[in-house]
C-alpha cells in the first residue's frame, strides 16, 4: 500500500546508534597511528531519521546509547535536528557503539566496530519504546538488525503494531554477502519482505533481496517482489541515479548529481530518509526521487555519515546549482 | 623481600589491553568532531611490560583482545618488543578495548572508555595463562583491576602462585578517589598491600594506598606500609623526581629530567617497567631510580602511551643529554 501520510505521526526506526571516527588518509587498515577525525554521530537508522526530519518529516528513534560523551553527542544531534529521542535508552553499563572507518585506495572500506556488543545490542522493549511505536505512522528497517535476534524481535513487534494502525513499512536491505550464508538471517529477509511496503535496495542488492541467482533480470526480481505485496521499489544506483517501480504501474528514473565525493558513508541512508519523508508528505514519485538523489549526493560532499543531510531549502538550492550525470549504458 | 632476579623468569602483568585515540587539540570533551591520532597500542600493564622488555627484562602479558585490527595492533607491538603474548586470549565476540583521550587546558583529561565491557573484561584463567604464571618470577599489579571481581581473583591466584615459587609482587595503585568509596575495592587494596613487595605510588596516592587521612605524614604512611611486609616503596613525584624507601633502611632520591611534555599518558607505567626490570637485573636502587625517571620522562616526549619507551642505550643517551630539574620545596 502507499506510504502512510506524515499526518499519521512519525517515521520511526530501530537500531544502532554509533560514534564514528574517520581516518583522514587513504590506506589500508589500522596497523599504526594515523590522523583521524571524529566523533561523528552515526548509525544507519539515525542518519536516515536526521535526513527525514531535516526535510520536514516527523521522526523518532528507538535505540540505546551508553552513559558517556558519545551517547550525549548522538542525543544532542538528534534533538537539535528535531528527531524524537524519547524511545532511546541510556544503558548504565555498556558504552555507546563505535565505528572506525578508513577508505582504501580502491574505494572499499576497512572498519573496526563495537556494535552489537555495545549499548546498541542490549536494547529492550520498554514502556517508552511502546509509547513511541504506538503512535508511529511508518517504520523504517535497516538490514543490519536482521542478524541480531533481540533487535529482530523488536522490529517484528513494531512492524505489526504500526501496520495494525494503518501505518507502513520500508526496508533498506543494506545486506552483505555474509548474510546469505546465515540461514536464520535469510529467513528473516523473507519475513521482512512479506511486511514491506517500500523496498530501497542498492542496485546489487535487488537480486540478493529477492534471493535470486544473478542470471535473473531486474524485471524478474521486481515482479517477484511485487507478488509478495511490496508496492514500491526504489533502486539506488549511485552515479547511475535511481529508479522507482510502482506495483500500480509506472517506472520513474532520476539521474545522479555530479559531486566531489568526500565521504560516501550515509549516502544511502540520507537517500532513504528524504524519499520516505517526501512521499509521506505527499510528493510524487518523480519529485521524491530528485530529493532523494540530492540528499544522498549532498551528504557525500561532507565528512561524516549525516553531516551533509539537507533541509528542503538547502536541497532545493543544491538541485538548482548542481549538474546531473549523464550515463550511457 | 627484594625483587626476584630476572633469571627467575619473566615479569608478568594481568589487565587491560587497549587501542588509544588521542585528540590533537587541547579542549574539553568530545561534543563535536575534532582531529585525533590513533590507534596507539595502550593499557597500563602493556605499557609497563613494553618498557620492562625494552630495557632488557623478560616480560609476559596476560590479557584479552578482540578478533579485530586493534587486537592485532597490540599483539604485533608486544611481539616486536619481545613481550611474550602466549597468555593473551583472542575473544571471538567482544572487541578490543578502546580509550579516547583529550587534554584540557588545565592538564586534566577527558576520557571515553570501552574497558571492562570489552574483551579485556572477559579474561579467564586458561591453560595458556596457567603456563605463563607457572614460570613467572614477578607479578606487577595495576590498581585498575581491583575494581573488577573476575580480574581480581586472577590477580590473587597469580600472586599466590608466583610467591610460592619464590617470586615477588609489585603494585602501582593507580587509584582514583572514586575507588575509596567502593568498600569491596578498598578491601582489595588491603589484600593487595599484604602481598606486595614493591609499592609504586604517585605522590598523592601514598596516603590513599595506606588508607590514611591527609593529615598524616609521608613518614607515618611509609612506616605503616613497611609493617605490612612491603620491602621497597618508590614514590613518583613528577617534576619533583622520585624517592625510594627501603625497609632494610635507606632513602634515595633522584631528580626529574627537564623535557617538553607532549603526552603524559604512560609515564608512570614506563617508570615502573624500567624500575622493576633494572632492579630484577641487579642494578642498585640509585641506578634504577635514574633509569625509571628517564623512562617516564622520555615517554612523555612522544604522543601515545608507550611510544617513548626506551631501550637501555636509548635511556643512557637520554640521561647523558638531558638536564635535571632542580626544585626548591
Interface residues (C-beta under 8 A of the other chain):
Chain A: X19 X21 X24 X29 X30 X31 X32 X33 X34 X35 X36 X37 X38 X39 X40 X68 X69 X70 X72 X73 X76 X93 X94 X95 X98 X100 X110 X112 X113 X114 X117 X118 X303 X304
Chain B: X19 X21 X24 X29 X30 X31 X32 X33 X34 X35 X36 X37 X38 X39 X40 X68 X69 X70 X72 X73 X76 X93 X94 X95 X98 X100 X110 X112 X113 X114 X117 X118 X303 X304
